[in-house]
Amino acid sequence: MIILRLHHHITGHHRGVTQDVGEALQLDTGDPDEMPLVSGEPGHDAGGAPERTIMSDRRIRIAAGGVVVSAALNDSTTADALWDALPITGQVQTWGDEIYFSIPVEAEEAADAQATVDKGAVAYWAPGGALCLFWGPTPMSRGDEIRPASPVNVLGAIDGDPTVLARVEDGAEITVERIRRAP
């Protein structure tokens, strides 16, 4: 059984998930691909920004350099813009433990843009018009924190272990596409 705290993004395909905030909620859908991701009462992250709900009905597949990961998108307007632009192909650029690449989405920095992000964050960097995938510290990080070059709009979270992205080389082709959307 995996214990998740709601002040962090909830990711992954897990059966029998219990959340450890206030009341316990047991989920067992039987099919990990149909597992809903859970969110509690609206709250704020450690930086004071409002949290986003991870939506199980909008999932993306990210493939680059022989590595494939999936992610769940949240309910933000920037995530909506990304979803509408899919599929997208680009060229990987790396910056520390981050992949970023230009995408055909134009969005402003959101009021709740984050100066630091969680491991596995999928985000949009407005100044560069880029999608960013984080799995560890960047050159701007202090200690173990994950700090983008400037605040980013968090769009969702990578399922499973995002450190597999470290195998992707700078310059590799990257593709982002829809996995599914519930009716």
C-alpha positions as CSV (number, residue, x, y, z in Angstrom):
1,M,0.0,0.0,0.0
2,I,1.3,3.5,-0.9
3,I,0.6,6.5,1.3
4,L,0.2,9.8,-0.5
5,R,-0.1,13.3,0.9
6,L,-2.4,15.6,-1.0
7,H,-0.1,18.6,-0.7
8,H,2.1,16.8,-3.3
9,H,1.1,15.8,-6.8
10,I,-0.3,12.3,-6.8
11,T,1.1,10.2,-9.6
12,G,1.3,6.6,-10.8
13,H,-0.8,3.6,-11.5
14,H,-1.5,2.1,-8.1
15,R,-4.1,-0.3,-6.7
16,G,-5.5,0.3,-3.2
17,V,-4.2,3.8,-2.7
18,T,-4.8,5.4,0.6
19,Q,-4.4,9.1,1.1
20,D,-2.9,10.3,4.4
21,V,-4.7,13.6,5.0
22,G,-7.6,13.8,7.4
23,E,-9.8,10.9,6.3
24,A,-8.5,7.7,4.6
25,L,-9.9,6.9,1.2
26,Q,-9.4,3.4,-0.2
27,L,-9.4,3.1,-4.0
28,D,-9.3,-0.2,-5.9
29,T,-10.5,-0.1,-9.4
30,G,-8.9,-3.4,-10.4
31,D,-7.4,-1.9,-13.6
32,P,-4.4,0.4,-13.0
33,D,-5.0,2.2,-16.3
34,E,-8.5,3.2,-15.1
35,M,-7.3,4.2,-11.6
36,P,-8.6,7.7,-10.8
37,L,-6.1,10.1,-9.4
38,V,-7.2,11.7,-6.1
39,S,-7.4,15.2,-4.9
40,G,-8.8,16.5,-1.6
41,E,-9.9,20.0,-0.6
42,P,-8.2,22.8,-2.5
43,G,-5.0,23.7,-0.7
44,H,-1.7,25.3,-1.3
45,D,1.8,24.0,-1.9
46,A,4.8,24.8,0.3
47,G,5.3,28.0,-1.7
48,G,1.8,29.2,-1.1
49,A,0.5,28.5,-4.6
50,P,-2.8,26.8,-5.1
51,E,-2.6,23.2,-6.0
52,R,-3.9,21.8,-9.2
53,T,-6.0,18.6,-9.5
54,I,-4.4,15.9,-11.5
55,M,-7.1,14.7,-13.9
56,S,-7.2,11.0,-14.8
57,D,-9.1,11.6,-18.0
58,R,-6.3,13.5,-19.8
59,R,-3.2,11.4,-20.1
60,I,-0.2,11.9,-22.3
61,R,2.6,9.7,-23.7
62,I,6.1,11.2,-24.0
63,A,8.7,9.4,-26.1
64,A,12.3,10.4,-26.6
65,G,15.6,8.6,-27.3
66,G,14.1,5.2,-26.6
67,V,12.5,6.2,-23.3
68,V,8.7,6.3,-23.0
69,V,6.8,7.8,-20.0
70,S,3.2,8.7,-19.4
71,A,1.8,11.6,-17.4
72,A,-1.5,12.9,-16.1
73,L,-2.5,16.5,-16.8
74,N,-4.1,18.8,-14.4
75,D,-7.1,21.1,-14.9
76,S,-5.2,24.4,-15.7
77,T,-5.8,26.5,-18.7
78,T,-2.2,25.9,-19.9
79,A,-2.8,22.1,-19.7
80,D,-5.9,22.7,-21.8
81,A,-3.8,24.5,-24.4
82,L,-1.2,21.7,-24.4
83,W,-3.9,19.1,-24.8
84,D,-5.4,21.0,-27.7
85,A,-2.0,21.2,-29.5
86,L,-1.2,17.5,-29.3
87,P,0.5,15.7,-30.9
88,I,3.7,17.6,-30.7
89,T,7.2,16.7,-31.9
90,G,10.3,18.6,-30.9
91,Q,14.0,18.4,-30.2
92,V,15.2,17.7,-26.7
93,Q,17.3,20.3,-24.9
94,T,18.7,19.4,-21.4
95,W,19.5,21.7,-18.5
96,G,20.6,19.7,-15.5
97,D,18.0,17.1,-14.7
98,E,15.4,18.8,-17.0
99,I,14.3,18.2,-20.5
100,Y,12.7,21.2,-22.3
101,F,11.7,21.8,-25.9
102,S,9.7,24.4,-27.8
103,I,6.0,23.7,-28.3
104,P,3.3,25.5,-30.4
105,V,1.5,26.8,-27.3
106,E,1.4,30.4,-26.2
107,A,0.5,31.0,-22.6
108,E,1.3,33.7,-20.0
109,E,3.0,32.8,-16.7
110,A,0.1,31.8,-14.5
111,A,-0.7,33.5,-11.2
112,D,0.2,30.2,-9.5
113,A,3.4,29.6,-11.4
114,Q,6.0,27.8,-9.3
115,A,9.6,28.8,-8.7
116,T,10.4,25.2,-7.5
117,V,8.7,22.0,-8.6
118,D,8.3,18.4,-7.5
119,K,10.2,15.5,-9.1
120,G,8.3,14.4,-12.1
121,A,6.6,17.7,-12.8
122,V,5.4,18.4,-16.3
123,A,5.4,22.2,-16.8
124,Y,5.2,25.1,-19.3
125,W,7.9,27.7,-19.3
126,A,6.3,30.9,-20.7
127,P,9.4,32.9,-21.5
128,G,10.7,30.1,-23.7
129,G,7.4,28.7,-25.0
130,A,8.7,25.3,-23.8
131,L,7.4,22.2,-22.3
132,C,9.6,21.1,-19.4
133,L,10.0,17.7,-17.7
134,F,11.8,17.6,-14.4
135,W,13.4,14.7,-12.6
136,G,16.1,16.4,-10.4
137,P,18.1,19.5,-9.7
138,T,18.9,22.1,-12.4
139,P,21.9,24.5,-12.5
140,M,19.7,27.0,-10.6
141,S,18.8,24.6,-7.8
142,R,19.9,25.0,-4.2
143,G,20.6,21.7,-2.6
144,D,18.1,19.0,-3.7
145,E,15.4,21.4,-4.7
146,I,14.2,21.4,-8.3
147,R,14.3,25.0,-9.6
148,P,13.4,26.0,-13.2
149,A,15.2,29.0,-14.8
150,S,12.1,31.0,-13.8
151,P,8.6,30.1,-12.5
152,V,6.7,27.6,-14.6
153,N,3.1,26.7,-15.0
154,V,2.8,23.1,-13.7
155,L,0.6,21.1,-16.1
156,G,0.8,17.6,-14.5
157,A,3.0,14.9,-13.3
158,I,4.9,12.0,-14.8
159,D,3.8,8.5,-13.8
160,G,6.4,6.3,-12.1
161,D,10.1,7.1,-12.0
162,P,10.9,10.2,-14.0
163,T,14.7,9.6,-13.6
164,V,14.5,7.4,-16.7
165,L,14.6,10.6,-18.6
166,A,18.3,11.0,-17.7
167,R,19.0,8.5,-20.5
168,V,17.6,10.9,-23.2
169,E,20.4,12.7,-25.0
170,D,20.4,16.4,-26.0
171,G,19.1,16.7,-29.5
172,A,16.9,13.6,-29.5
173,E,13.5,13.8,-31.1
174,I,10.7,14.0,-28.6
175,T,7.0,13.3,-29.2
176,V,4.1,14.1,-26.9
177,E,0.7,12.6,-27.8
178,R,-2.7,11.9,-26.2
179,I,-3.2,8.5,-24.6
180,R,-6.9,8.7,-24.0
181,R,-9.6,11.0,-22.8
182,A,-12.7,9.6,-21.0
183,P,-16.0,10.3,-22.7
